[in-house]
Amino acid sequence: MLTVLRTSWPLLLGLLFLMVGNGLQGTLLGVRGAIEGYDAGTMSYVMSAYFLGFLAGSKLTPALIAQVGHVRVFAALASLISAAFILYAAIPHPVSWALMRFIVGLCFCGVYIVSESWLNGASTNETRGQALSLYMIVQMVGIIAAQGLLNIADPAEYTLFVIMSVLVSVAFAPILLSKTPAPAFEATKPMTLAQLFHISPLGMVGCFLLGGVFSGIFGMSAVYASEAGFSTAQTSLLVGLIYLGGLLFQYPVGWISDRMDRRKLIVGGTAIGAAASLLALPVLGDFTVVCIVGFIVGAMANPLYSLMIAYTNDFLEPGDMASASGGLLFANGLGAIMGPIVIGLLMARIGPVGFFVFLGTLFAAVMVYALYRMTQRPAPAVEDTTAYSPVFHQATPVALEVAQEVAQEKADEAAARA
């Protein structure tokens, strides 16, 4: 991993700045929305627009790269993000915020694709898995660090929006000035959802439902905290703990998943997430309890996406893994678009607890469906399964395809040793 850090630190440093800016954006808008008097229902549409833009960006960016190249695409999209961050404060209205969130989601998807392509191009077969792991760690650390910035200025003022804009602008330098040449980018044609469902019903349904969980966490946790009456400091702590849980449990869950029937681990993880979300409802007025629940939810939710991808790979031929990644990404994106909207409707009807009701219900739905699938076909032998590769829930087609390549390489190595 030190070799990857030594050769790719400019890319990773730029990515860190990008993730701090993006992580601050979601939390800050949730807090600022409450200050402006927007209810949870209104903010849900604002937050959902990001995921709609992200899904659109996954389709649009490859065409842009093919026309003008990586460098121009990165510079143009990052400039739009920087401008949008300033416009949040300049035009505080739900419609303009939703438009900016759509643009930011679309542009961040493109920026991630370029960054991931560069990082992949700078890696060798021997270091690709380490690069992917380091990439995910930098993403998570950036979002966690962003929560601390929320406390350095008043969310009702311009300062935090300016800081977000500056962070994205500064991120240009280490990436664009890197000596690593811009790589070739070829988008793999994804499987249809029908094909993917036929191969792995649990993988596709699980990714769809987890998309709702992730978008709820990433888009609505700060809105929930504001509706619950938490202070800015408490909000930043809660959101930070959610992502810290995901970072700490990603690798232990991966290690376990390579040594057992993954469906049992999926059932166990979703059962814990559902229990934490739903059983704590009577005492969610206690901030300490909320923080514990948030940590558990993050610890279970973030590794589950990588686990679903690994489980799906167990039923794929190596040459089909890249195509399947596009279908899984699309299913996850559809779920992510609907997540904040449903949470907003629930919070409007039953109050802030609707946030955890939604998360707990989706966890339970995945658990029940996984139990059902366990009755439909036997698990593959552990020695025949593919390796687990950690992936952040906002992964683009590039990151997912790299994860698939890493899994395939590990499988080939294991077969050669056998």
C-alpha positions, 0 to 999 in steps of 0.5 A: 500500500505504501507503493500505491501511496508513493506513486498516486498521492497527488490523485488521492490528495485531490480526491480527499479534498473532493470528498471533504467538500462533498461530505460537507455539502450534504450535512450543511444543506440539511442544517441550512434547510432547517434554518431557512424553514424548509420541512423534511418533505421539501428537503427530501426532493432536494436531496434526491436530486443529487442521486438522480444527477449521479445516475445521469452522470454515469451515462453521460460522462463516458460520451464526454470523455470520448469527445474531449478527453479526461482533463477537459471533462475533469476541469469543466465538471469540477468548475461547475461543482465549485460554482454550484456550491457558491450558488447554494448560499446565493439563491437559498430556495428549494427549487434552485437547491434541487437544480444545483444538487442535480448538477453537483451529483452529475458532475461528481459522478464524472469527476469520480470516473476521471479520478478512478480511471487515473488511479486505475491507470497508475496501478499495476496488477499487483497493486490494483487491489491495494489502490482500490482499498486506499481509494475507499479509505480516502473517500470515507476519511474525507466525509468523516473529516467534513463533519468537523468543518461544519462547526467552524462557522455559522451555517446560516452564513456564506463561510461554509459554502465558500470553504466547500467551493475552495476545497473543490477548486484546490482539488484540481491542482494535485490531480491535473498536475499529476505526471500520471498520463490520462488513461483510456476509458472504455465503458462496458455495456451493462447487463439488462436488469432482467438478465441480472435478476435471472443470474442473482435475484438477491444481488439485484434486489439487495442493491436496489434496496440498499440504494435507498439505505445509502441515500437516506444516510448520505442525503437525509441524516442531517435533515433528520438531525435538524428535525429532531432538534439536534445542534450543529455540533450534534449533527456533525457528530452523528453523521461522522459516526455513521461513516466511521462505523462503515469504515471500521467494519468494511474489512472485518465483514469482507474477511468473514464473507470470504469464509462462509455462505455470504447469504448468512452474513447478509441476513445477520448484517441486515438483522442487526441493522433492522434491530438497531433501527426499529428497537431503539425507536422508543428511546430515540429522544436520547442523543447518545442512543441515536449516536449508537444506532447511527454507528451500527447502521453505518457499520452494517450498511456500508459493507453490505453493498460490497457484499452484494457485489461479491455474492453476485460475482459468485454466479458469474463467469469472470468475463461477465463481471464488468457487465454485471457491475453496470446493472448493479450500479443502475439498480442501486441508483434507482433505489437511491433516487427514491430513498430521500423522497420516501423518508421525507414523506414518512417524516412528514407523517410520523416525525423524525423517527420516520428516518429510522423506520425507513432504514429499519424497514429496508434492512428487514426487507433485505433480510427476509428476501435473503432468507427466502433465497436461501430456500431456492438454491444452495450456496456455492462452495466457499472455495469456489466463491470470488474474493470480496473487494471493498467498494464505496456506495457512491462507486462509479462504473470504473470503480465497480469494474476495477473491483470486479477485476481485483476479484477475478485476479484473486480468484485466478491466483487461488485457482493457480495455487490449488 
